[in-house]
Amino acid sequence: MANAATVQFFDLPDTRIMNPVAVTTSGTVRQNATRTWSWYSNPWPTAGVDPNKDPTAWFTGLGPNSSATYAFDLSGGASFVWGTPDFYNRVEFLLGDTVVDSFQLTASDNLGPASRRRGAALAVFSDIAGGVFDGMRLSTPRMSFEFANLTTTAPIAPIPLPAGGVLLLTALGGLAIARKRKKDAQA
């Protein structure tokens, strides 16, 4: 599946929040850890946070061949602090048990702050195929995938058809009045 979801990278946020608890996991998953272990690197030191002294420096680390699946209310976008974004890390957006979109970095992606610091960045996902999802699966076939502050945003509600129809009729009526006034002025 080709990437339809788009991602933008930003500087790390000042606020640290605990990740939701995964509904399913496979492989080695350390949820809401604060200290670095073997191949898991806490992404917060990039923002000047000492995870050895700050108990809110939560992150989740996936080991090789591991995944974590999260459930949400119906959502339209997502964001998380992505520790050392790697080309083999994968993000899948789910609606029920169906993958509706996925994202994996390519060489052409602009990593923004992550490339400047060779570390973590806030990844903000939008343009999810189908517009909505209710779950995410984060996985890695090798090495590790560290993330923090996993959150979602509500889907953008379309303008209801009856309201859109009233707006269209109002606009057309306004154009008709303007045309009549212009015609009367020329006469």
Order of alpha helices (4+ residues) and beta strands (2+ residues): beta-beta-beta-beta-beta-beta-beta-beta-alpha-beta-beta-beta-alpha
